[in-house]
Amino acid sequence: MPSVTNKTNGFKSSEFWLNLVGMIAGIIIATLEQSQGDNQWLTLAGGVLSAVCGASYANSRAKIKASLMGAQAVTEAGKQQASSSES
């Protein structure tokens, strides 16, 4: 798991904006069906693109939060160990 020392708020991160652009592009591609005739592949491709972008963003944020929780747990354990050795 990657080492993470600080957390960027979701809307301030570059991954948020890249995924938002991908999701909007997916919606646009899915709605192009109306202007391009009866092409079901565009609808499918747009839906898949939006779903993949949303899932990848959720996965990346979950990894960051897990790393932060792990780092916090190690810090707390170190503090407890230091306080118990002083006693």
PyMOL commands that set and color helices and strands:
alter all, ss='L'
color gray80, all
select helices_A, chain A and resi 10-12+14-36+40-86
alter helices_A, ss='H'
color red, helices_A
deselect
rebuild
show_as cartoon
